[in-house]
Amino acid sequence: MPWRGPSYAGEFPSLGWEVGAWIEENCVIPDGDHLGEPYKLTDEMWTFLVWHYRLKPGATAEDWAAAWTYRRSQLVRPQKWGKGPLSAAQVCAEAVGPVRFAGWDAAGEPVGQPWATPWIQITATSEDQTDNVYRALQPMIEEGPLADVIPDTGITRINVPGGGLIEPVTSSKNARLGQRITFSVQDETHCWLQANGGWSIAATQRRNLSGVGGRSVETTNAWDPSEQSVAQRTSESAAKDIYRDHRMAPPVPLTNRAERRRALRIAYGDSAKRPGGWVSIDRIDGELLEIAEKDEAQAERFYLNRIVAGTGSWLARDEWDLLAEPRVLGPKPRIVLGFDGSETDDWTGLRAETLDGYQFTPTYGPDARPCIWNAAEWGGRMPRLEVDAAMDHVMRHYDVVRAYCDVRYWETEIDTWAAKYGDQKVIRWFTHRDVPMHAAAERLVTDVKKADSNFRHDGCQVTGTHVANARKAARPGDRYVLRKASTAQKIDLAICSIIAHEAAGDAIAAGLAQPRKRGRIVVM
């Protein structure tokens, strides 16, 4: 029979309740003074399991691989929250517990069954990192009821009865394509970068899992948004069938003790609650302050679970995001434009700004596409005719008084635009000039950060990511220009925002913020 249906608003079917109950009955605390005592899930952990094992109401046992609402999940929590033991408990369940959907019982409740031959990989970029989970997993099995169920545990692999296997895997000992794994824990994916093989092993494991209907869980600290880690790519993916659980503290001044500790209690949740919590806010607060003396961004990522760029960042993502206030503009508003173009393996974009300080990404064409183009999505080269059509659309639908356009790679198009729309309107603006580029970047930073700023923006996600990716590169005279944190990090829309804001300031200084006076016809 099918699922019984919701008994309260918002209820959905999940195998997580059965899996969680199995964990509490079979798993034990793996270390410390309470070694061997029953492992109890917090409310946060229950929530994660229930959502990870969420089922589609119309699922059938015959098509069990398609029963899940989510292909995989991501859990983002701060240091010492308990990600390692929770992952170990879930590995135990995936090894011999009721984690595979087997249909509905007579009351319409979901029923689970174990995998016949589970193959589980605990994955990280180094052997030391896999130990976070594996060293909790061994005693969780050996010191409790599971010792009789899984008797063959070793330091490099655990053999599961029936031919199953649990093994640690690193990017240096790459998982091979074609392995029929049923579950993987991908640990601390904020460290999984393209350079250390993280991107590759994540993709390989996900393909391997898809072949047998398996799934994965990422556990991670907050990431540096300049590094384009696997954690960041998962969080920013447009995919709807990934469950993301990220408990983030609000931005607070780290010098304010009361606010700082309030934020820590939010980030650590149940793990810091008394009684029962194992995290001491006093101790964590001391560690945070010591790290913050040299690296505030790292302290915020590790302990407040916040997405903050590392040293050398141009503008913090949270400072930018706080000014997001999307609004609907009236007919043909007066604006300026900032254009930065590229040729291949990069982005091209237009940012617009009204003369009262609202910046946004305009749209064009019958489908109202945003004026942002990624060369990778256009066969590796920019769609120049699309960009030209977008510029024409914007010029016709807005009262554009200035358009600052970076000339590199786009000389011919910009010459054409200047001839078509007027060279007093379309201005060639060279971003490679250190002095004006530094001044323009500083103007935007100042207007974002000042307390009484009237600058606001539309919350464009691509622009926000590019802003977070931007790094300051020193130049003579205490100046800087912007660079990418790495080849994979794009900053083109940040450049568009900078020169659009510069165009707005210059237009206001030139008196262009005032409405044009209409001439009067005098009849004699």
Sequence and secondary structure as in RCSB ss.txt:
>XXXX:A:sequence
MPWRGPSYAGEFPSLGWEVGAWIEENCVIPDGDHLGEPYKLTDEMWTFLVWHYRLKPGATAEDWAAAWTYRRSQL
VRPQKWGKGPLSAAQVCAEAVGPVRFAGWDAAGEPVGQPWATPWIQITATSEDQTDNVYRALQPMIEEGPLADVI
PDTGITRINVPGGGLIEPVTSSKNARLGQRITFSVQDETHCWLQANGGWSIAATQRRNLSGVGGRSVETTNAWDP
SEQSVAQRTSESAAKDIYRDHRMAPPVPLTNRAERRRALRIAYGDSAKRPGGWVSIDRIDGELLEIAEKDEAQAE
RFYLNRIVAGTGSWLARDEWDLLAEPRVLGPKPRIVLGFDGSETDDWTGLRAETLDGYQFTPTYGPDARPCIWNA
AEWGGRMPRLEVDAAMDHVMRHYDVVRAYCDVRYWETEIDTWAAKYGDQKVIRWFTHRDVPMHAAAERLVTDVKK
ADSNFRHDGCQVTGTHVANARKAARPGDRYVLRKASTAQKIDLAICSIIAHEAAGDAIAAGLAQPRKRGRIVVM
>XXXX:A:secstr
      SSTT   BSHHHHHHHHHHH B  SGGGTTSB    HHHHHHHHHHTBB TT  STTGGG BS SEEEE
E  TTSSHHHHHHHHHHHHHHSS EEEEE TTS EEEE  SS EEEEEESSHHHHHHHHHHHHHHHHTSGGGTTS
 EE SS EEETTTEEEEEEEGGG   TT   SEEEEE GGG  TTTTHHHHHHHHHHHHHHHT EEEEEE    T
TS  HHHHHHH   SSEEEEE       TT HHHHHHHHHHHHGGGG TTT    HHHHHHHHHHHHTT HHHHH
HHHH      TTBSS HHHHHTTB      SS EEEEEEE  SSSSEEEEEEEETTSEEE  EETTTTEESEEEG
GGGTTS  HHHHHHHHHHHHHHSEEEEEEE  TT HHHHHHHHHHH TTTEEE  TT HHHHHHHHHHHHHHHHS
TT   EE   HHHHHHHHHEEEEEETTTEEEEEESSTT   HHHHHHHHHHHHHHHHHHTTTTS          
